[in-house]
Amino acid sequence: MSGKTQRQQLIAKLISKQQISSQPQLQSLLKRNKIEATQATISRDLEELGAVKVRVAGGETVYAIPEFEPARLAPTDHLRRVMGEWVADVVASGTLVVVRTPPGCAHVVASALDRSGLEQLLGTVAGDDTIICVASEQAGGKGLAAKLRQLAGLDAHKGTATKVTGTKGKGKVTRV
């Protein structure tokens, strides 16, 4: 996992657990967690995470990461960047596609997918490190999985089933 991914995971976690009202405050919290980042880097991270400022009781504004913003479409380059950085595996089954991410990253990828406007994708359900994507019947799971693997820069064969043959731990792995 890259430093950027770890930093963005921590930013998302910090924002979800406490009220952060400024980038310098966030920079200080990152530093306490042994992560050095410039204000410009933090600004880019907040943008990529989809963080927004919201008003809380008392009138103060703090950062929040919305779970879902249907009106805000993610540009293809943003989706490609998110997929390339955070997606580890994509596997199809029927009209469903399972997308694996590092722990704590599934919601970021699912949000980008939901906002992508991909015609093949009907919707997502995200856990901590796993996303279930529902493909349109026309595209099917295999078609959507191929598109998602391409966006993530994954090998075309990645996500296909494998079979281990042989005995006593000296097996041969083949794609099926």
Beta strands, then each sheet from edge to edge (+ up, - down):
strand 1: 52-55
strand 2: 61-64
strand 3: 89-93
strand 4: 96-100
strand 5: 121-126
strand 6: 130-135
strand 7: 162-165
strand 8: 172-175
sheet 1: 1+ 2-
sheet 2: 3+ 4- 6+ 5-
sheet 3: 7+ 8-
end
